[in-house]
Amino acid sequence: MGKMCHLINSSSTWGLNVLCLVFFLTIRGVRGSQSCTPGLDIIGRTWPQGDIQLEYGEPLKIYCILDETLMESRYPGKSSLDLVFFRNGRQIEPEHVTLINETTTAMYIEKPEPSSDVYICKLRLNNGSEQQYEDICMNKVIIGFKPKEPLNFSCVSQNWENLTCTWVPAPNHIATKFSLGYKLPGRIGRRTTFKCPEPKSDQKLPPNTCMWDASTDPSYRVFHENFKFMLTAENFLGTKVFIYPIHHFAHVIPAKPVGLSVVNKTSSSVLLHWKVPYPMATFPPGLHHKVSYQSEWDDPKKWETKYITTGVRENVKYFNLSDLPYANAAYKVRVFGKSSLAVGKGKWSESSNLNFRTAATLPGQSPKTAMGSFETVVKRSSRDVYIYWQAIPAYFENGDNFTYEVFDMKEDGKLSYLKPDEITKSYALFKELSLNSTFKFEIVAINCVGVNERKATIHVPSENRRPKEPTSITKTTFDGRLFELSWDAPSSTDIVNQTIFWCENMWDRPYQCSGYLDWITVTPNMRVYNITVPDETKLYQFAVAANTDQGSSGMAWTTCTVIHNSVVGKMDSVWVNNVESRLIEVGWKLKCSDRTNSVNGFVVYYCPMESPKYHNCRGSKLSKIVPGDRNTIHGIVDGLKPYTTYMLSVAVLTNNGEGPDSDPIFATTIETAPSSPENVIATVTGTAITVEWKPPSDVNGVLRYYTVHYDQEPKDHNQQIETEERTVIRDLEPDTVYNVRVSACTVMCGKRSSQILVRTETAIKHGSNAPRPKSDVADEDEENPNQSRHLSTSAIPAVLDDRKCLSIQRQVTKSQQQAKLAQEEAARAIDIFFESCVRPVGLDFDR
């Protein structure tokens, strides 16, 4: 029976397993010792019992069997239909579960993945949304492999004093045990296996490690050149032995060299000395060495290396490290050793380290200058001159107490002993120099050893021969190391080229350039130039010089930095340049940060003020576009009304859009001549003309007075009136034609109104040509201002009984009644009437 049921754990078919299990269950119960947990009344069990270990590729089969007796008493009505399997807390899919009979259910997985999982058979107690289960039995299932070769096996001898072997087991869920030993070459050595020694009580070795030394049993066989290691791996699926031949001497890593020191040194070399550590002096293959070094000026991550492969058995080593590039420089040296038979980077010893400084020598370079590497600050009767040079790299200073000196200075070709008022590593300042002299400066480099005899030269012309400097120099920053420099060059045709300078500095202008200076020469018509600087983490100052055949303008420095693609801000500096009666000129100044090449114009917004107190516009805002660029500084708004207060603001137009308006400013246009008075009317008597009018439609200022013009050919008279709109012109000649016009005056008088021709009355008496009595209607008007001032029909004298005259009389009467008849037409009608029809009857005209 046992042999038959053993087939359940074999590779037999699923059907045969089921038959065997059914037969097994018919002759044996499941109570007592066959319970999943002995001593407890569990309602069932699983089979196989306990932990299950399988080789990867074998199927997994687990049966879950209920105890019928306990089920009837505890869970009547429940059967194997309510059995479920869980793996690591997650229910197994139904396709892997098969019902055997009323008490037995089986789980089958054809090829489970390598794993270590927990499987539990459970009885489902209800079918609700929150299902409840009772655990029946648990199996731990391990799926793994037969012993596999370790991922890495290595043996290393530290300083030829011990031999330590390590390995990394391949991943396997089935526990595998390892044991290591080695054999020596030769007939006798092959018969003995030197097993891994037991670690000493005070020795803590990592897992999968084995070490031999002089104190272990067996001991470390130091003089044998080759070993054959045998690593045995064993688990319940089988045993396997892995063979590793090891060239012993190639795996010896020596200790670091001893007593590293400097014997002698120059400005470009150093003689090093060290010893081979004990016991490597007797190591049969001998040692190779390498010397790695770097100076204070090198990249800390990079080391130069020289290899020593001669004298492998020398116990005392000397090595001349030559061709060192930097004098008076701090160096670090590292010396390593390794077996001459070793291959690979990991076989070098730890390093012995040493620091030293090479000897000093003359400066390795002299300073450099360019045409125009100076700056002049002109005063009333003298000038201050800054001369700049390119400092030599610090690694070429080659000695302590390094400095620069103005070695020679000549004024108009004659040697001058004037010393600089200030000197640094980048520039020298000479104050109060002559405006009319030319200067030549020579600069040298000096250290504690002496002077580099090569000299740098700078020529500074007199002020009257010095070309004009470039202006409006602006630098625009881009991402990273890119800058755009723009400027306005002098208009002179003598310019042959231009020099662009840039200088490393801790601060921007107005601080003087105190760092490394560099430059490039560009064509005379260049106005914009892109520069890529060496280090994006540093700040740079920029300058431009214009050069002719006779000399240079010197350096004009940027004082403005613009950020590329930045939004143009609100203009802060806006003012009124000029105001006239019908225009306002507005001036402005862009902020430095807004002086970009993308500026393509300005917008001036303006409107007449409704209430200056509340800044209200009378009507909508108007605008005037002023085309221009970053150098445009003003614009004119015309077509304005005189003597009107306007509110104005300015915005910048760029390629990125329009900026915000400036704060408003206010200006009042000046007064000018008003327009002509309107609706001028003139009425007459024998010696007076009464004139009245309406004010001009456009006063254009403060109305100060009116002027009434009345001319009698060839004379021209006028009468000035305050601000009344009516006047009487007296003492006129009777029966005389006058041309009457009126003009209004502010600070100046405007055009005269259209002319009105009137004729004063004729002086008449009954039956005679004597002058008529004076009866001036103008006087009556002044006493009775409300009386009608127009001619009335009662004032018309008797006329001849003539149809023509009666028609003219009716025409005058009709004109008087309408009261609005045009004055020129009425005067013409009256003239015709008097000349043709009236006989002297001594009557005056009423008004």
C-alpha positions in Angstrom: 0.0 0.0 0.0 2.8 2.4 0.9 4.5 1.7 -2.4 1.3 2.4 -4.3 0.5 5.6 -2.6 4.1 6.8 -3.0 3.1 7.3 -6.6 1.2 10.4 -5.5 4.5 12.2 -5.0 6.0 10.8 -8.2 5.7 12.0 -11.7 2.7 9.6 -12.4 -0.4 10.8 -14.1 -3.1 12.8 -12.3 -5.7 10.1 -12.8 -3.5 7.4 -11.1 -2.9 9.7 -8.2 -6.6 10.3 -7.6 -7.3 6.5 -7.7 -4.5 5.9 -5.2 -5.8 8.7 -2.9 -9.4 7.4 -3.0 -8.2 3.9 -2.1 -6.1 5.3 0.7 -8.9 7.2 2.2 -11.3 4.1 2.2 -9.1 2.1 4.5 -7.7 4.9 6.8 -9.3 7.7 8.8 -8.0 11.2 9.2 -8.3 11.6 13.0 -5.6 11.4 15.6 -2.0 11.5 14.5 -2.9 12.2 11.0 -4.4 15.6 11.9 -2.7 18.7 10.5 -1.9 19.8 14.1 -1.5 16.7 16.3 -3.4 17.0 19.6 -6.1 19.4 18.2 -9.4 18.6 16.7 -9.0 20.2 13.4 -11.8 19.8 10.9 -9.4 18.5 8.2 -5.8 18.2 6.9 -3.7 18.6 3.8 -1.6 16.0 2.0 1.4 15.9 1.6 1.9 17.2 5.2 4.4 19.8 6.3 6.9 21.6 4.1 7.0 20.8 0.4 10.3 21.2 -1.6 10.2 20.8 -5.4 12.7 21.3 -8.2 11.8 23.9 -10.6 9.8 22.3 -13.5 7.9 19.8 -11.3 4.1 20.1 -10.7 2.7 21.1 -7.3 -0.2 19.0 -6.0 -1.8 19.5 -2.6 -5.0 17.7 -1.3 -7.3 19.2 1.3 -9.3 16.5 3.2 -12.2 17.2 5.6 -13.0 15.1 8.8 -16.6 13.9 8.2 -17.4 13.4 11.9 -16.2 16.9 13.0 -17.9 18.5 10.0 -21.3 16.9 10.8 -21.1 18.3 14.4 -19.6 21.7 13.7 -20.6 22.7 10.2 -23.5 20.5 9.0 -24.3 21.0 5.4 -20.7 22.0 4.5 -18.6 19.8 2.1 -15.5 19.9 -0.1 -17.4 22.4 -2.3 -16.6 25.0 0.3 -12.9 24.4 0.4 -10.6 27.1 -1.1 -6.8 27.5 -1.3 -4.8 30.7 -0.6 -1.2 31.5 -1.6 0.4 34.2 0.5 -3.0 35.5 1.5 -4.4 35.6 -2.1 -7.0 33.1 -3.3 -5.9 30.5 -5.9 -7.7 30.8 -9.2 -10.6 28.3 -9.6 -8.9 26.6 -12.7 -6.2 25.2 -10.4 -8.7 23.5 -8.0 -10.4 20.2 -8.6 -13.2 18.5 -6.6 -12.3 14.9 -5.8 -15.3 13.8 -3.6 -17.5 15.2 -0.9 -14.6 15.5 1.6 -11.6 16.1 -0.7 -10.5 18.9 -3.0 -7.1 19.1 -4.8 -5.0 22.0 -6.0 -2.7 21.5 -9.1 -0.2 23.9 -10.7 1.7 22.5 -13.7 5.0 24.5 -13.4 5.1 26.9 -10.5 7.8 29.7 -10.6 10.9 29.5 -8.3 9.6 30.8 -4.9 9.1 30.3 -1.2 5.4 30.6 -0.6 2.8 29.7 2.1 -0.3 27.8 0.9 -3.4 27.5 3.2 -6.5 25.4 2.8 -9.6 27.1 4.2 -13.3 26.3 4.7 -15.7 29.0 3.4 -18.3 29.6 6.1 -20.6 32.0 4.3 -21.2 33.4 0.8 -22.0 37.0 1.7 -20.1 40.2 0.7 -17.8 39.8 3.7 -16.8 36.2 3.5 -15.6 34.3 6.6 -13.2 31.3 6.6 -11.8 28.8 9.0 -8.2 27.7 8.5 -7.7 24.0 8.0 -4.0 23.4 7.3 -0.9 25.2 6.0 2.0 24.1 3.8 5.2 26.0 3.1 6.2 25.3 -0.5 9.8 25.9 -1.8 10.5 25.7 -5.5 14.2 25.8 -6.4 17.1 24.3 -8.2 19.9 21.7 -7.8 23.2 23.2 -6.6 24.3 26.0 -9.0 27.8 27.5 -9.6 28.4 30.6 -7.5 28.3 33.9 -9.3 31.8 34.9 -8.2 34.7 32.9 -6.7 37.9 34.6 -5.9 41.0 34.1 -3.7 43.3 36.9 -2.6 46.5 36.8 -0.5 47.0 40.0 1.6 50.7 40.9 1.7 51.6 37.2 1.2 50.5 36.6 4.8 47.1 34.9 4.4 44.9 33.5 1.7 41.2 34.4 1.8 38.6 32.9 -0.6 35.1 34.2 -1.0 32.1 33.3 -3.2 28.6 34.6 -3.9 26.0 31.8 -4.2 23.6 31.9 -7.1 20.0 32.7 -6.2 18.1 29.6 -5.0 15.1 29.2 -2.7 16.3 25.8 -1.7 18.9 26.0 1.1 22.4 25.0 -0.2 25.4 24.1 1.9 29.0 24.9 0.7 32.4 23.5 1.7 35.8 24.5 0.3 39.2 22.8 0.1 42.2 22.9 -2.1 44.9 20.5 -3.4 48.5 21.2 -4.3 50.0 20.2 -7.6 52.1 17.1 -7.9 51.5 13.4 -7.1 51.6 13.8 -3.4 49.6 17.0 -3.3 46.8 15.5 -5.3 46.2 12.9 -2.5 45.6 15.5 0.2 42.8 17.9 0.5 43.4 21.0 2.7 40.0 21.8 4.0 38.8 25.2 5.1 40.0 25.8 8.6 37.5 26.4 11.4 37.5 30.1 12.3 39.1 31.1 15.6 36.8 32.1 18.4 37.8 35.7 18.1 37.6 35.7 14.3 34.5 36.9 12.6 34.4 36.0 8.9 31.6 37.0 6.6 29.4 34.2 5.2 30.8 32.2 2.3 34.4 33.0 3.3 37.4 30.8 4.0 40.8 31.9 5.2 44.2 30.2 5.7 47.2 31.8 7.4 50.3 30.6 9.4 48.2 29.9 12.5 45.3 27.9 11.0 45.0 24.2 10.6 45.8 23.4 7.9 48.1 26.4 7.4 48.7 28.7 4.5 51.2 27.2 2.0 52.9 30.4 0.9 55.6 29.0 -1.4 53.3 27.0 -3.6 52.6 28.8 -6.9 49.4 27.1 -7.9 46.4 25.8 -6.0 43.3 23.8 -7.2 40.3 24.8 -5.2 37.2 22.5 -4.9 33.9 24.1 -3.8 31.2 21.5 -3.0 27.6 22.6 -3.1 24.9 20.4 -1.6 21.1 20.6 -1.1 18.2 18.0 -0.9 18.1 17.8 -4.7 21.7 16.8 -5.1 25.5 17.6 -4.8 27.9 19.3 -7.2 31.6 20.1 -7.0 33.1 23.2 -8.8 36.9 23.3 -9.6 38.9 26.6 -9.6 42.6 26.5 -10.5 44.3 29.6 -8.9 47.7 31.0 -9.8 48.6 31.9 -6.3 51.4 34.5 -6.8 49.2 36.5 -9.3 46.7 37.0 -6.5 49.0 38.4 -3.9 48.3 42.0 -3.0 51.2 43.6 -1.2 51.0 46.1 1.6 51.7 49.8 0.8 55.3 50.9 0.2 57.2 52.0 3.4 59.0 55.2 4.1 58.1 57.3 1.1 60.1 60.5 1.1 61.7 63.3 -1.1 65.5 63.0 -1.6 65.9 66.1 -3.9 63.8 68.4 -6.0 64.1 71.2 -8.6 61.5 73.5 -10.2 60.4 70.7 -12.5 61.4 67.3 -10.9 61.6 65.4 -7.6 63.6 62.3 -6.5 61.4 59.9 -4.5 62.5 57.1 -2.2 60.6 54.2 -0.6 61.0 50.5 0.6 59.2 47.2 -0.2 57.1 46.1 2.9 58.0 42.9 4.8 57.8 40.0 3.9 57.5 41.0 0.2 61.3 41.3 -0.1 61.5 37.6 -0.7 58.4 37.3 -2.9 59.5 35.2 -5.8 57.9 37.1 -8.7 58.9 40.5 -7.3 56.8 43.7 -7.5 55.8 46.4 -10.0 55.1 50.0 -8.8 53.2 52.9 -10.1 53.5 56.6 -9.1 50.4 58.8 -9.5 50.7 62.6 -9.0 48.8 65.8 -9.4 49.5 69.5 -8.7 47.3 72.1 -7.1 46.5 73.5 -10.5 45.1 70.2 -11.9 41.6 68.8 -11.9 41.3 67.0 -8.5 39.7 64.0 -10.2 42.6 63.5 -12.6 46.0 62.0 -11.8 49.0 61.5 -14.0 50.6 58.0 -13.6 54.0 56.5 -14.3 54.7 52.8 -14.1 57.9 51.1 -12.8 58.4 47.6 -14.2 62.1 47.3 -13.8 64.0 46.2 -10.7 61.1 44.0 -9.6 63.2 42.4 -6.8 64.8 45.6 -5.4 63.8 46.2 -1.8 64.9 49.9 -1.9 63.4 52.0 -4.7 64.5 55.4 -6.1 62.5 57.2 -8.8 63.0 60.6 -10.4 59.6 62.1 -11.2 60.5 64.6 -13.9 58.9 67.0 -16.4 56.6 68.5 -13.8 54.9 71.4 -15.5 54.6 73.9 -12.6 57.4 75.5 -10.5 56.7 76.5 -6.9 53.6 74.4 -6.9 52.2 72.0 -4.3 52.0 68.4 -5.5 50.4 65.2 -4.2 52.1 61.8 -4.9 50.8 58.3 -4.4 52.9 55.2 -4.8 51.4 51.7 -5.2 52.8 48.2 -5.5 51.5 44.9 -7.0 52.8 41.4 -7.9 54.6 41.4 -11.2 52.3 38.5 -12.2 49.1 40.2 -11.3 46.7 41.3 -14.0 43.8 43.8 -13.5 43.2 47.0 -11.7 42.1 45.4 -8.5 45.5 43.9 -7.7 47.3 47.2 -6.6 48.2 47.8 -3.0 47.0 50.7 -0.9 49.0 53.8 -1.6 51.7 55.6 0.3 51.1 59.3 0.1 53.4 62.3 0.1 53.0 66.1 -0.4 55.8 68.4 -1.6 56.3 71.7 -3.4 58.6 72.2 -6.4 61.4 74.9 -6.3 60.8 78.5 -7.5 62.1 80.0 -10.7 61.5 83.2 -12.8 57.9 84.0 -13.9 57.0 81.7 -16.7 55.3 84.4 -18.8 55.1 88.2 -19.1 51.8 90.2 -19.0 50.0 90.8 -22.3 48.3 94.0 -23.6 46.2 95.0 -26.6 45.7 98.2 -28.5 43.3 100.3 -26.4 43.8 98.5 -23.1 43.6 101.7 -21.1 41.0 104.1 -19.8 41.1 107.9 -19.4 39.2 110.0 -17.0 39.4 113.6 -18.3 39.3 116.5 -15.8 39.4 120.2 -16.4 43.2 120.5 -16.9 44.5 117.0 -16.5 43.4 113.3 -16.8 43.7 110.1 -14.8 44.8 107.1 -16.8 44.2 103.4 -16.0 46.4 101.0 -17.9 45.2 97.4 -18.0 47.0 94.1 -18.9 46.3 90.4 -19.1 47.7 88.9 -15.9 49.7 85.7 -16.4 48.1 82.5 -15.1 48.8 81.9 -11.4 50.5 78.7 -12.2 53.2 80.6 -14.2 54.0 83.0 -11.3 56.6 80.4 -10.3 57.6 81.9 -7.0 56.6 83.8 -3.9 56.2 87.6 -3.7 54.9 87.8 -7.2 53.9 91.2 -8.5 53.8 93.5 -11.6 55.7 96.7 -12.1 55.6 99.6 -14.5 59.2 99.1 -15.5 59.4 102.1 -17.8 57.3 105.2 -18.6 57.9 107.7 -21.3 56.1 111.1 -21.8 56.5 112.4 -25.4 59.4 110.0 -25.9 61.3 111.1 -22.7 61.8 108.9 -19.7 59.7 109.7 -16.8 60.2 108.5 -13.2 56.6 109.0 -12.2 55.3 106.1 -10.2 51.7 104.8 -10.3 49.3 106.0 -7.6 47.8 102.5 -7.5 48.9 99.1 -8.9 47.2 95.7 -8.7 47.6 92.4 -10.5 45.4 93.8 -13.3 45.9 97.5 -13.7 47.8 100.6 -12.7 46.5 104.1 -12.1 48.4 107.3 -12.9 46.7 110.5 -11.7 47.0 114.1 -13.0 48.7 113.3 -16.3 48.9 116.0 -19.0 46.1 116.2 -21.5 48.4 117.1 -24.4 51.2 114.5 -23.9 51.5 111.0 -25.3 52.6 108.2 -23.0 54.2 104.8 -23.3 54.1 102.3 -20.5 56.1 99.0 -20.1 55.0 96.4 -17.6 57.0 93.4 -16.4 56.3 90.4 -14.0 58.5 89.9 -10.9 58.8 87.3 -8.2 61.3 86.3 -5.5 63.7 84.9 -8.0 63.8 87.9 -10.4 62.2 89.6 -13.4 60.9 88.1 -16.7 62.6 90.4 -19.1 59.9 90.4 -21.7 57.8 93.6 -21.4 54.2 94.5 -22.3 53.6 97.9 -23.9 50.7 100.3 -23.8 50.5 103.6 -25.8 48.1 106.4 -24.7 47.7 109.3 -27.2 47.1 112.9 -26.2 43.5 114.0 -25.8 43.4 116.0 -28.9 44.5 113.0 -31.0 42.6 110.3 -29.1 39.6 109.0 -31.1 36.1 109.2 -29.7 35.0 106.3 -27.6 32.1 104.0 -28.4 28.8 104.8 -26.5 25.7 103.2 -25.2 27.5 99.9 -24.5 25.1 97.3 -23.3 25.5 93.7 -22.4 22.7 91.2 -22.7 22.9 88.0 -20.7 21.6 84.7 -22.2 21.5 81.2 -20.6 24.8 79.7 -19.7 28.0 81.5 -20.8 26.6 83.5 -23.7 26.6 87.3 -23.7 25.5 89.8 -26.4 27.5 93.1 -26.5 26.0 96.0 -28.4 27.2 99.6 -28.8 27.2 102.8 -30.9 30.5 103.2 -32.6 32.0 106.7 -33.4 31.1 108.0 -36.8 34.7 108.7 -37.8 35.9 107.1 -41.0 39.4 106.7 -39.6 38.4 103.7 -37.5 40.4 100.6 -38.7 39.1 98.1 -36.1 37.6 97.8 -32.7 38.7 95.8 -29.6 36.2 94.1 -27.3 37.4 93.4 -23.8 36.0 91.2 -21.1 37.3 90.9 -17.5 36.5 88.5 -14.7 35.6 90.3 -11.5 33.7 89.9 -8.3 31.5 92.9 -8.9 30.2 94.8 -12.0 31.0 98.4 -12.9 31.7 100.9 -11.4 34.2 98.6 -9.7 37.5 98.4 -11.5 38.5 95.3 -13.4 40.7 93.3 -11.1 40.6 89.8 -12.6 41.7 88.1 -15.8 41.4 90.3 -18.9 40.9 89.0 -22.4 39.9 90.6 -25.8 39.2 90.1 -29.4 39.5 92.5 -32.4 36.5 93.0 -34.7 35.8 95.0 -37.9 35.1 98.8 -37.7 31.5 98.5 -38.7 30.6 95.9 -36.0 27.9 97.0 -33.6 26.7 93.7 -32.0 28.9 90.8 -31.0 28.2 87.5 -29.2 30.8 86.4 -26.6 31.0 83.0 -24.9 32.9 83.4 -21.7 34.9 80.6 -20.1 33.1 80.2 -16.8 29.3 80.7 -16.3 29.7 80.9 -12.6 31.8 84.1 -12.7 30.8 87.7 -13.3 32.3 89.6 -16.3 32.8 93.2 -17.2 32.9 94.3 -20.8 34.5 97.2 -22.7 34.9 98.4 -26.3 37.7 100.5 -27.8 37.8 102.2 -31.2 41.2 102.1 -32.9 42.8 104.2 -35.7 46.2 104.1 -37.3 47.2 106.9 -34.9 46.0 105.4 -31.7 43.1 104.1 -29.7 40.1 105.7 -27.9 40.8 103.5 -24.9 38.2 101.3 -23.1 34.6 102.4 -22.7 33.0 100.1 -20.1 29.5 98.8 -20.0 27.4 100.1 -17.2 24.2 98.4 -18.2 23.2 94.7 -18.1 20.0 93.4 -19.8 18.4 90.0 -19.3 17.5 88.3 -22.5 13.7 87.9 -23.1 12.9 89.7 -19.9 9.6 91.5 -19.7 10.0 95.3 -20.2 9.1 97.1 -17.0 7.2 100.3 -16.4 9.2 103.4 -17.5 10.2 105.5 -14.5 11.8 108.5 -16.2 9.3 110.4 -18.3 9.1 114.2 -18.5 8.0 117.1 -20.7 10.7 118.6 -23.0 8.7 121.3 -24.7 5.2 122.7 -24.8 3.7 124.8 -27.6 0.1 125.8 -28.3 -0.7 122.7 -30.3 2.0 120.2 -29.5 3.8 118.7 -26.5 7.3 117.1 -26.8 7.7 114.2 -24.3 11.1 113.0 -23.2 12.1 109.7 -21.5 15.0 107.5 -20.5 14.9 103.7 -20.6 16.0 101.8 -17.6 19.2 100.0 -18.1 17.5 96.7 -17.9 15.1 97.7 -20.7 17.8 98.8 -23.2 17.5 95.7 -25.4 17.8 95.3 -29.1 14.2 94.2 -29.2 12.9 97.8 -28.6 11.2 98.9 -31.8 9.2 101.9 -30.8 7.2 103.7 -28.1 3.5 104.6 -27.6 2.6 108.0 -26.1 -1.0 107.9 -24.6 -2.7 111.3 -24.1 -6.0 112.9 -23.4 -7.4 116.4 -22.4 -8.2 116.6 -18.7 -11.8 116.8 -17.5 -10.8 117.3 -13.9 -7.1 117.7 -13.0 -8.0 117.0 -9.4 -9.3 113.5 -10.1 -7.1 112.8 -13.2 -10.2 112.3 -15.4 -9.9 112.3 -19.2 -12.4 114.3 -21.3 -13.3 111.6 -23.8 -11.3 108.5 -24.6 -7.5 108.2 -24.6 -5.6 108.9 -27.8 -2.2 107.5 -28.8 0.7 108.4 -30.9 3.3 105.7 -32.0 6.9 106.9 -32.1 9.0 104.5 -34.1 12.5 104.1 -32.8 14.9 101.9 -30.9 16.6 101.8 -27.5 18.4 105.1 -28.3 15.2 107.0 -29.0 14.6 109.5 -26.1 11.7 111.7 -27.1 8.5 112.0 -29.2 6.1 114.7 -30.3 2.3 114.7 -29.8 0.7 117.3 -32.1 -2.8 118.4 -33.2 -3.6 119.5 -29.7 -5.9 122.3 -28.5 -4.3 125.4 -27.1 -4.5 126.3 -23.4 -5.6 122.8 -22.5 -4.2 120.5 -19.8 -3.3 117.0 -21.1 -2.5 113.8 -19.2 0.3 111.8 -20.9 2.1 108.4 -20.4 4.6 106.4 -22.3 5.0 102.6 -22.9 7.7 100.6 -24.7 7.1 98.5 -27.8 9.3 95.4 -28.1 9.4 92.2 -30.1 7.8 90.6 -27.0 4.9 93.0 -26.9 4.0 96.3 -25.2 5.2 97.2 -21.7 3.1 98.8 -19.0 2.3 102.5 -19.1 4.5 104.9 -17.1 3.0 107.0 -14.4 1.1 109.9 -15.9 2.6 113.4 -16.4 0.6 116.6 -17.0 1.2 119.5 -19.3 -0.8 122.5 -20.4 -0.5 123.8 -23.9 0.3 127.6 -24.2 -2.2 130.3 -25.2 -2.6 131.4 -28.8 -4.7 133.7 -30.8 -8.5 133.0 -30.5 -10.8 132.5 -33.4 -12.9 135.5 -34.8 -15.9 136.8 -32.8 -19.2 135.5 -34.2 -22.5 137.1 -35.2 -21.1 140.7 -35.4 -23.9 143.3 -35.8 -23.5 147.0 -36.4 -26.2 149.8 -36.3 -25.7 153.4 -37.1 -26.8 157.0 -36.3 -25.5 160.2 -37.8 -22.3 160.2 -35.8 -22.1 156.8 -34.1 -22.0 153.1 -34.8 -23.2 150.5 -32.2 -21.4 147.2 -32.6 -22.2 143.9 -30.8 -21.0 140.3 -31.2 -20.8 136.9 -29.8 -17.6 135.5 -28.2 -15.3 133.4 -30.4 -15.9 129.6 -30.5 -12.2 128.9 -29.7 -10.8 131.3 -27.1 -7.5 129.4 -27.0 -6.5 131.0 -23.7 -7.7 133.7 -21.3 -9.7 136.4 -23.2 -8.2 139.7 -22.2 -9.9 142.2 -24.5 -11.6 142.8 -27.9 -10.5 145.3 -30.6 -13.2 146.9 -32.8 -11.7 148.0 -36.1 -13.6 150.7 -38.2 -11.8 152.2 -41.1 -12.7 155.0 -43.4 -10.6 155.0 -46.5 -7.7 155.6 -46.4 -7.7 155.8 -42.6 -7.8 152.8 -40.2 -9.1 153.2 -36.7 -9.6 150.8 -33.8 -11.1 150.8 -30.4 -10.1 148.4 -27.6 -12.8 147.0 -25.4 -12.4 145.0 -22.2 -14.4 141.9 -22.4 -17.9 143.3 -23.1 -19.6 142.1 -26.2 -20.9 145.5 -27.3 -19.5 149.0 -27.9 -20.5 152.4 -29.4 -18.1 154.1 -31.7 -18.7 157.9 -31.5 -17.8 161.2 -33.2 -18.0 159.7 -36.7 -18.6 161.6 -39.9 -22.2 161.6 -41.1 -23.1 160.1 -44.4 -19.8 158.1 -44.4 -19.2 154.4 -45.2 -17.3 152.5 -42.6 -15.8 149.0 -42.7 -16.4 147.4 -39.2 -14.6 144.3 -38.0 -13.9 142.8 -34.5 -11.0 140.7 -33.2 -10.6 138.9 -29.9 -7.2 138.9 -28.0 -5.6 136.6 -25.5 -1.8 136.9 -25.4 -2.2 137.8 -29.1 -5.1 138.9 -31.2 -6.9 136.6 -33.6 -8.1 137.2 -37.0 -10.7 139.9 -37.6 -14.3 139.0 -38.2 -15.8 139.4 -41.7 -16.2 143.1 -42.7 -19.5 144.9 -42.3 -20.0 148.0 -44.4 -22.3 150.6 -42.9 -23.0 154.3 -43.7 -23.7 156.8 -41.0 -26.8 158.9 -41.4 -27.0 162.3 -43.2 -27.6 165.4 -41.1 -31.1 166.7 -42.5 -33.4 169.8 -41.7 -36.8 170.6 -43.3 -36.3 172.6 -46.5 -32.6 173.1 -46.1 -29.3 171.4 -46.3 -28.2 172.4 -42.9 -26.8 169.7 -40.6 -29.6 167.9 -38.8 -29.9 168.2 -35.0 -27.8 165.7 -33.0 -30.0 163.0 -31.7 -27.7 160.0 -31.1 -29.5 156.8 -30.7 -26.3 155.2 -29.3 -26.8 157.5 -26.2 -30.3 156.4 -25.8 -29.2 152.8 -26.0 -26.9 153.2 -23.2 -29.6 154.6 -21.0 -32.2 152.0 -22.2 -30.2 148.8 -22.8 -33.3 146.7 -23.2 -34.7 148.8 -26.1 -34.5 147.2 -29.5 -31.3 148.2 -31.3 -32.6 147.4 -34.8 -34.1 149.9 -37.2 -37.9 150.2 -36.8 -40.5 151.3 -39.4 -41.5 154.3 -37.3 -38.1 155.9 -38.0 -38.7 155.9 -41.8 -39.6 159.4 -43.0 -42.3 160.3 -45.5 -41.6 159.3 -49.0 -42.8 160.3 -52.5 -45.8 158.5 -53.8 -43.8 156.4 -56.1 -44.3 152.7 -56.6 -40.6 152.0 -56.7 -39.9 153.9 -53.5 -42.9 152.3 -51.8 -41.6 148.8 -52.7 -38.2 149.6 -51.2 -39.9 151.0 -48.1 -41.9 147.7 -47.7 -38.7 145.7 -48.1 -36.9 147.6 -45.3 -40.0 147.2 -43.1 -40.1 143.5 -43.7 -36.3 143.2 -42.9 -36.9 145.1 -39.7 -39.7 142.8 -38.6 -37.6 139.7 -39.2 -34.9 141.1 -36.8 -32.3 138.7 -38.0 -31.7 140.0 -41.5 -28.1 139.9 -42.5 -26.5 143.3 -41.8 -24.8 143.8 -45.1 -28.1 143.3 -47.0 -30.0 145.7 -44.7 -27.3 148.4 -45.0 -27.3 148.1 -48.7 -31.1 148.5 -48.8 -31.0 151.5 -46.5 -28.4 153.2 -48.7 -30.5 152.8 -51.8 -33.5 154.1 -49.9 -31.8 157.3 -48.8 -30.2 158.0 -52.1 -33.3 157.5 -54.2 -36.4 158.3 -52.2 -35.9 160.5 -49.1 -36.5 164.2 -49.0 -35.0 166.3 -46.2 -37.7 166.5 -43.6 -35.5 167.0 -40.5 -36.3 163.6 -39.0 -33.7 161.3 -37.3 -33.7 157.5 -37.4 -35.1 155.7 -34.5 -33.6 152.3 -33.6 
